[in-house]
Amino acid sequence: MQEVWDFIQTLLSPKSIIEYGGLVLLCIVVFVENGVFFGFFLPGDSLILTGGVLTATGIIDQPIVVVEVCLIASAILGYLAGYWFGFSTGPALYKRKDSLFFRKSYIKSAEEHYKKYGGSTLIIGRFLPVIRTFAPILAGIIKMKPATFMFYNITGSLLWIGSFCTIGYIFGDILSDYMGYIVAGLVFVTSIPIVRTLMKNRASQKAEQGKK
């Protein structure tokens, strides 16, 4: 049991993920977090930033171009997996019972962003935890055209990986001493819109229940 807990802690720590499994595990985690519904808890933004920092400091012994290409490909494939899952399951996902790894409120949160931003949610969602995982699934559920989906998929991947990883690489020597604070700050800032949306959805549900 302790080994399982240690592994879970490893998956929640960007630096541990990279030191434990290198670029391969980094790519796998990015893939899972970008389209497999139970991967929403993984540390996407901070993981990409840390990847850039550790590439700059030599812990990842690969050129930054190779690292970014691998991560962009993983993010694109992750979104494709999410799109296929949503396309295949369709409305049945709304009937799925809440569990440790799934909440219908996550789908509704992604839905709110689609109503506000349309297809651009697939780009904006790259920078938001939870939305990042469920946006491609919802795109599949609503049967977004494959060509349109791929445009937003590739564009979002390039912007997300390109910005976080490049910033981490360029300022690696400076950021390496403050990674703990930076990771905590990223988690806090990127979670604010999600928390607000979830609270709004919960308030709406309570209001509807009160009318009944």
N, C-alpha and C positions, 0 to 999 in steps of 0.2 A: 504493500500500500504506500509506503514511504517513497518507493521508486516512482510510482505513478504521480504522486504529488510533486516530486522533484522535477519530473518531466513537464508537468503543467506549468510550474514556475519558470522553467526554461523557455517555454513557448510564450510566456508573458514578458520576458526580458529580451529586448532587441539585441543587446550585446551578447547575451548567452546563446541566443539562436545562432548568431554568426560564428561565435567561438566554438560552439558545439558541432555545428554541421556545415559551416562555411557557406560558400555561394550556392551550393546545391540546396541546402535546407532553407536558405533565404528565399530562393526562387519558389520552392514548394509552398512556403508560408504565404508569400505574395499571391500565388495562384489560388490557394484555399480561401484567403480573406477576400478575394475579389469575385467570388461567385458561388462558393459552397455555403449554404445557409447557416451551418453551424460554425463558420469561421469568423463571424462578426466580432468576436472578442479579441482577435489577434491584433497586435500593435503595428498597423500598417504604416502610418506616417512616420512615426519615430523609428521604425525598422528601416525604412528607406534612407532616412537621414543618417542613421547610425551606419548603414552600409557604405554611404559615401565617406563618412569620417574614418571608418576602419580600412577603407581602400586607400585613403590618403596616408594613413599611418602604417600601412604595410601589413596589417593583420589579414586582410583579404589580398592575397598575392596575385592579383589580376589587374590589367589596365582598366581604368575607369570606363572606357568605351565598351569593353567586354561586359563589365558588370551592368552597365545601364541597358545594353542591348538584351541581355539575359532577363533582366527585371521587367523591361517593357514587354518582351515576349510572354513572360509569365502572367503579367497583368492582363494582356489582351486575351490569352487563352483562358484565364480565370473568368473574365467577363463572358466569353463564349460559352463556357460551361454553365454559368448562371443563366444565360439567355436560353440555352437548350433546355435546362431544367424547368424554367418558367413556361417555355413554349410547350413542353411535354405534359406538365402537371396541370397548367391552366388554373381555373377557378378552384380546383380541388385543394389548392394550398390554403385558401381562405377558410376551408373547413377543418384544416389540421388543428388538433388540440395543442394548446400551449404546453411547452416543456422547458427543460433546462436550457436547451439550445435553440428554441424557437418561440417567438411571440408574434401573434397576429398584429400587434401594435407596430412591429418593425416594418411589416409590409405597408401598413397604413401610413407610417412616417414617410416611406419612399413615395407612396401615392400622393401625399401632400406636396412633395417637391415636384412631382411630374405635373400636377395641376398648375403649379406656379411657374415652372421653368421649362416644361415640355421635354424634348429630347436632350436639351442641355443638361438635364439632371445627370446624365451619364458622364458628363465632364465635371460638373460641380461636385457630384457625388464622390468622385475619386478623392476629394479632400475632406470628406466627412465620414467618420466611422459609422457603422451600421448601414447608412445609406449606400456606402461603397459596395457592401455585400449584396444588398437587396435591390438596388437599382437595375442591374441587368436581368435579375429574375422577373421583376415587374415588366421590363421591356419585352420579355418573352411571353408573359401572360397576356399582354395587350396586343401581341402579334406585330410588334414594330417591324417594318420592312428590314430584311437582312442588310441591304446596302446602307441604309440610314443608320442602323445600329452599328455597323462596322466603322462608319465615319466617326461617330461619337466615341466609339470604343478606342480606336487608334489615337485620335486626337487627345482624349483624356489620359491615356496611358503615357503618351509623350510628354504632356504637360506635368503630370503628377510625378513620374519618375525623374524626368529631366530637371524639375525644379528642386525637389527635396534631395535627390542624390548628388546633384551638382553643387548645391550649397554646402552639403556635408563634406564633399571632397575639397572644395576651394578653401573652406575655413576649418578644415580638419584639425590642424594643429591647435587652433584656438578653442574649438568646440569640444575636443576630446577631454578636457579637464572639467567640463561642466555638463556632461551628457545626462547625468541623473536629473538635474534641474530642467534641462531642455526637454527631455522626454516627458517629465511630469507636466511642464507647461504646455506642450503640444497636446497631450491627452486632455487637459483641462479646456483649452481654447477650442479644439475641434469638437468637443463633446457638448458645448453650450447650445448650438442650434438643434442638436438631436434631443437634448433634455427638454428644451422649450417645446419642440414639436410633440414629443411624447406626453408632456404635461397638458398641452392643448387638446390632444386626442382623448386623454383620460377625462378632462373636464367636459368635453363634448359628450362622451359616453355617459357620464353621470347626469348631465342635463337631459339626455334622451330617456334615461331610466326614470328620472324624476317626473317626466311627462306621462309615463305609462301608469 
